């Protein structure tokens, strides 16, 4: 089968197309014929070595497709089932593995490409808005990268929760997308300091929560945007990892809360996985949630997909198609 492998960490050129043996499902695993792969920032961190994996490796945890084979001990699934996962193994390939207990069934009314585009970033937006800082009517939240894959979904979900959304974006075109998703206010944060604008838009109080996926370049501004006892949810490093800082900073800026969540801890049980994915597919089928696919790249152009993501040229989800 064809797969993209990384033998040495580095830039996008580290991704190379190879013919490799098809993976054999072990106990509790299934083999999936991949229809579409969802590109996520974590794969760029793995490729550069910021997040270390044993070399060589095939990236890709999020994909959708059909079950091709079952490993020993797998029950409740059958060959041909339409499935998606955000915890797969070696997704940048024609065939990949997934733990059976981390699969979700894709409803017949949902295209496999849309399932791959929605699952990981949708469940991220879901846990941010429903669990990390549960949004309620009257809350004001700031969403950085509001026109990104998670951002567009989070804006929609936050509005459905009754929260007021302030989106941070990098261009006028992305501002329009964030507004269409439901952001009440949009700030072009590369043109002006955003914390004073957030304060002005909230009558000087500050936001209840900032959901920040950008990282180093927005961290201080995110802290300065919060009301007393507000929460900074730092869930990504698009501009690089946040530098070290003193916890006393949180006290000085208003007894703030800071958390660095990751999806795995919010879908740790079968019940949580079913709740979050079930909500997403229900909303998608009902038309109350939309997922924007920015563009698709064939598998052999996965390096170009990484370049597009890292250069912030994208708005919405990027798919890789085997």
C-alpha positions as CSV (number, residue, x, y, z in Angstrom):
1,X,0.0,0.0,0.0
2,X,1.0,3.6,-0.4
3,X,1.8,5.7,2.7
4,X,3.6,8.9,3.7
5,X,6.4,8.2,6.2
6,X,8.8,10.4,8.2
7,X,12.3,9.0,8.7
8,X,13.9,12.1,10.1
9,X,12.1,15.0,11.7
10,X,12.2,18.4,9.9
11,X,10.2,20.5,7.5
12,X,7.3,19.3,5.2
13,X,9.9,17.7,3.0
14,X,10.4,15.1,5.7
15,X,7.2,13.5,4.5
16,X,7.9,10.9,1.8
17,X,5.6,8.6,-0.2
18,X,6.6,4.9,0.0
19,X,5.2,1.5,-0.7
20,X,4.9,-0.3,2.7
21,X,3.3,-3.5,3.9
22,X,-0.3,-3.2,4.9
23,X,-0.7,-3.1,8.7
24,X,-2.2,-6.1,10.4
25,X,-4.7,-5.5,13.1
26,X,-3.7,-6.7,16.6
27,X,-6.0,-7.6,19.5
28,X,-8.7,-5.0,19.9
29,X,-7.8,-3.3,16.6
30,X,-9.5,-2.9,13.2
31,X,-8.0,-2.3,9.8
32,X,-9.6,0.6,8.0
33,X,-9.6,1.4,4.3
34,X,-9.1,5.1,4.5
35,X,-11.4,7.4,2.5
36,X,-10.2,10.7,3.9
37,X,-7.6,11.9,6.5
38,X,-8.2,15.0,8.6
39,X,-5.0,17.2,8.8
40,X,-4.3,18.5,12.3
41,X,-1.6,20.8,13.7
42,X,-0.4,18.0,16.0
43,X,1.0,16.2,12.9
44,X,3.2,19.3,12.1
45,X,4.5,19.1,15.7
46,X,5.2,15.4,15.3
47,X,6.9,16.0,12.0
48,X,9.2,18.7,13.4
49,X,10.0,16.7,16.5
50,X,8.2,19.1,19.0
51,X,6.1,16.1,19.9
52,X,8.4,13.1,19.6
53,X,7.5,9.8,18.0
54,X,9.7,6.8,17.3
55,X,11.1,6.9,13.9
56,X,10.2,6.1,11.2
57,X,6.5,6.7,11.6
58,X,3.3,7.3,9.5
59,X,1.4,10.3,10.8
60,X,-2.4,10.6,11.0
61,X,-4.8,9.9,13.9
62,X,-8.0,11.3,12.3
63,X,-9.5,9.5,9.4
64,X,-12.8,8.0,8.1
65,X,-13.3,4.9,5.9
66,X,-14.7,1.4,5.9
67,X,-13.6,-1.5,8.0
68,X,-11.4,-3.9,6.0
69,X,-10.5,-6.5,8.7
70,X,-11.0,-7.2,12.4
71,X,-8.3,-8.0,14.9
72,X,-8.6,-10.7,17.6
73,X,-11.2,-10.1,20.2
74,X,-13.1,-7.3,18.4
75,X,-16.8,-7.4,18.7
76,X,-19.6,-5.1,17.7
77,X,-18.1,-4.2,14.4
78,X,-18.2,-5.8,11.0
79,X,-16.2,-5.6,7.7
80,X,-17.7,-2.9,5.6
81,X,-18.9,-0.7,8.5
82,X,-18.5,3.0,7.9
83,X,-16.4,4.4,10.7
84,X,-14.3,7.4,11.8
85,X,-11.7,7.8,14.5
86,X,-9.6,10.6,16.1
87,X,-7.2,8.0,17.7
88,X,-6.0,6.0,14.7
89,X,-2.5,4.8,13.9
90,X,-0.8,5.6,10.6
91,X,-3.6,7.4,8.9
92,X,-1.5,8.9,6.0
93,X,-2.0,5.7,4.1
94,X,-4.4,3.7,2.1
95,X,-4.9,1.3,5.0
96,X,-4.6,2.2,8.7
97,X,-5.3,0.8,12.1
98,X,-7.6,2.0,14.8
99,X,-8.5,0.8,18.3
100,X,-12.0,-0.6,18.1
101,X,-13.0,1.2,21.3
102,X,-12.0,4.5,19.7
103,X,-14.1,4.1,16.6
104,X,-17.4,5.9,16.0
105,X,-20.0,4.8,13.5
106,X,-20.7,7.2,10.7
107,X,-24.4,7.6,10.0
108,X,-25.5,6.8,6.4
109,X,-26.5,10.4,5.9
110,X,-23.0,11.8,6.6
111,X,-20.3,11.6,3.9
112,X,-17.1,10.0,5.0
113,X,-15.1,13.1,3.9
114,X,-17.3,15.2,6.2
115,X,-16.8,12.8,9.1
116,X,-13.0,13.0,8.7
117,X,-13.3,16.8,8.5
118,X,-15.5,17.1,11.6
119,X,-14.5,14.5,14.2
120,X,-11.3,15.6,15.9
121,X,-11.8,19.3,15.7
122,X,-15.5,19.0,16.4
123,X,-15.0,17.0,19.5
124,X,-12.3,19.5,20.5
125,X,-14.7,22.4,20.2
126,X,-17.4,20.3,22.0
127,X,-15.2,19.6,25.1
128,X,-13.9,23.2,25.2
129,X,-17.5,24.6,25.2
130,X,-19.2,21.9,27.3
131,X,-16.6,20.7,29.7
132,X,-13.4,22.7,30.1
133,X,-15.3,26.0,30.5
134,X,-19.0,25.2,30.2
135,X,-20.5,28.1,28.4
136,X,-23.8,29.6,29.5
137,X,-26.0,32.5,28.3
138,X,-24.3,35.7,29.4
139,X,-20.8,34.5,29.1
140,X,-18.4,36.2,26.7
141,X,-15.7,34.1,25.1
142,X,-12.7,34.9,22.9
143,X,-11.8,32.4,20.2
144,X,-8.4,32.8,18.6
145,X,-7.9,31.5,15.1
146,X,-11.7,31.9,14.8
147,X,-11.7,31.0,11.1
148,X,-9.6,27.8,11.6
149,X,-10.9,24.3,11.7
150,X,-11.6,24.2,15.4
151,X,-12.4,28.0,15.5
152,X,-15.3,27.9,13.1
153,X,-16.9,25.0,14.9
154,X,-16.3,26.5,18.3
155,X,-17.9,29.8,17.3
156,X,-21.0,27.9,16.2
157,X,-21.2,25.8,19.3
158,X,-20.5,28.7,21.6
159,X,-23.3,30.7,20.0
160,X,-25.7,27.7,20.4
161,X,-24.8,27.7,24.1
162,X,-25.9,31.3,24.3
163,X,-22.5,32.9,24.7
164,X,-21.3,36.1,23.1
165,X,-18.3,35.4,20.8
166,X,-15.3,37.6,20.0
167,X,-13.3,36.1,17.3
168,X,-9.6,36.7,16.5
169,X,-8.6,36.3,12.9
170,X,-5.7,37.3,10.6
171,X,-7.4,38.8,7.5
172,X,-10.6,40.4,6.3
173,X,-11.6,37.3,4.4
174,X,-11.3,35.2,7.6
175,X,-13.2,37.9,9.5
176,X,-16.2,37.3,7.2
177,X,-16.1,33.6,7.8
178,X,-16.0,34.1,11.6
179,X,-19.0,36.5,11.4
180,X,-20.9,34.0,9.3
181,X,-20.3,31.3,11.9
182,X,-21.8,33.6,14.6
183,X,-19.0,35.8,16.0
184,X,-20.6,39.0,17.3
185,X,-17.3,40.9,17.1
186,X,-14.1,40.1,15.1
187,X,-10.6,41.5,15.8
188,X,-7.8,41.4,13.2
189,X,-5.3,40.7,15.9
190,X,-2.2,41.0,13.7
191,X,-3.1,44.7,13.0
192,X,-3.7,45.8,16.6
193,X,-3.3,44.7,20.2
194,X,-6.4,42.7,20.8
195,X,-6.7,42.8,24.7
196,X,-7.6,46.5,24.8
197,X,-10.3,45.9,22.1
198,X,-11.7,42.9,24.1
199,X,-11.8,45.1,27.2
200,X,-13.6,47.9,25.3
201,X,-16.1,45.4,23.9
202,X,-16.9,44.1,27.3
203,X,-17.3,47.4,29.0
204,X,-13.9,47.1,30.7
205,X,-14.6,43.9,32.4
206,X,-12.9,41.4,30.1
207,X,-14.0,38.0,28.8
208,X,-15.0,35.1,30.9
209,X,-12.8,32.7,28.9
210,X,-10.3,32.8,26.1
211,X,-9.9,29.6,24.0
212,X,-6.4,30.0,22.6
213,X,-5.0,27.7,19.9
214,X,-2.3,30.1,18.7
215,X,0.1,29.8,21.6
216,X,3.2,32.0,22.1
217,X,2.2,35.1,20.1
218,X,-1.2,35.5,21.8
219,X,-0.6,34.2,25.3
220,X,0.0,37.5,27.1
221,X,-2.8,39.2,25.2
222,X,-5.1,36.3,26.1
223,X,-4.3,36.7,29.8
224,X,-4.9,40.5,29.6
225,X,-8.3,39.9,27.9
226,X,-9.8,38.1,30.9
227,X,-12.0,39.3,33.7
228,X,-11.1,38.5,37.3
229,X,-11.2,34.8,37.9
230,X,-11.5,34.2,34.1
231,X,-10.0,31.2,32.4
232,X,-7.4,30.9,29.7
233,X,-7.7,27.6,27.8
234,X,-4.5,27.2,25.9
235,X,-5.1,24.2,23.6
236,X,-2.6,24.7,20.7
237,X,0.8,26.0,19.6
238,X,0.2,27.4,16.1
239,X,2.8,30.2,16.7
240,X,5.0,28.1,18.9
241,X,4.9,26.8,22.5
242,X,4.1,29.2,25.3
243,X,7.3,30.3,27.1
244,X,7.7,29.6,30.8
245,X,6.1,32.1,33.2
246,X,5.5,32.6,36.9
247,X,2.2,31.4,38.4
248,X,2.2,34.7,40.3
249,X,1.3,36.3,37.0
250,X,-2.1,34.7,37.3
251,X,-2.6,36.2,40.7
252,X,-1.5,39.7,39.6
253,X,-3.9,39.7,36.6
254,X,-7.0,38.8,38.6
255,X,-6.7,35.3,40.2
256,X,-6.9,33.8,36.7
257,X,-7.2,30.1,35.8
258,X,-5.0,28.5,33.2
259,X,-5.5,25.0,31.7
260,X,-3.8,23.1,28.9
261,X,-6.3,20.4,27.8
262,X,-6.0,17.7,25.3
263,X,-8.7,15.7,23.5
264,X,-7.7,12.3,24.9
265,X,-8.6,13.2,28.4
266,X,-12.1,14.4,27.3
267,X,-13.0,11.2,25.4
268,X,-11.4,8.8,27.9
269,X,-14.6,6.8,28.3
270,X,-16.9,5.2,25.7
271,X,-19.8,7.3,27.1
272,X,-17.9,10.6,26.5
273,X,-16.8,9.5,23.0
274,X,-20.4,8.6,22.1
275,X,-21.8,11.8,23.6
276,X,-19.5,14.2,21.8
277,X,-19.4,12.4,18.4
278,X,-23.2,11.8,18.6
279,X,-23.9,15.5,19.2
280,X,-21.7,16.5,16.3
281,X,-23.3,14.1,13.8
282,X,-26.8,15.0,15.0
283,X,-26.2,18.7,14.6
284,X,-24.5,18.1,11.2
285,X,-27.4,16.1,9.9
286,X,-29.9,18.7,11.2
287,X,-28.0,21.5,9.5
288,X,-27.4,23.4,12.8
289,X,-23.7,22.8,12.5
290,X,-21.6,23.2,9.4
291,X,-18.1,22.1,8.7
292,X,-16.0,24.0,6.2
293,X,-13.5,22.0,4.1
294,X,-11.0,24.5,2.9
295,X,-9.3,22.2,0.4
296,X,-8.2,18.7,-0.3
297,X,-4.8,17.3,-1.2
298,X,-4.0,13.9,-2.7
299,X,-1.8,11.7,-0.4
300,X,1.3,12.3,-2.4
301,X,1.0,16.1,-1.8
302,X,0.7,15.8,2.0
303,X,3.8,18.0,2.4
304,X,2.0,20.8,0.5
305,X,-1.0,20.3,2.9
306,X,1.4,20.9,5.8
307,X,2.9,24.0,4.2
308,X,-0.6,25.4,3.6
309,X,-1.6,24.8,7.2
310,X,1.6,26.2,8.7
311,X,1.5,29.3,6.6
312,X,-2.0,30.1,7.8
313,X,-3.4,30.0,4.3
314,X,-6.3,27.8,5.3
315,X,-9.7,28.6,6.7
316,X,-11.6,25.5,7.9
317,X,-10.5,21.9,7.5
318,X,-7.8,20.5,5.3
319,X,-8.3,16.9,4.0
320,X,-5.7,14.5,2.6
321,X,-7.2,11.9,0.2
322,X,-5.4,8.5,-0.4
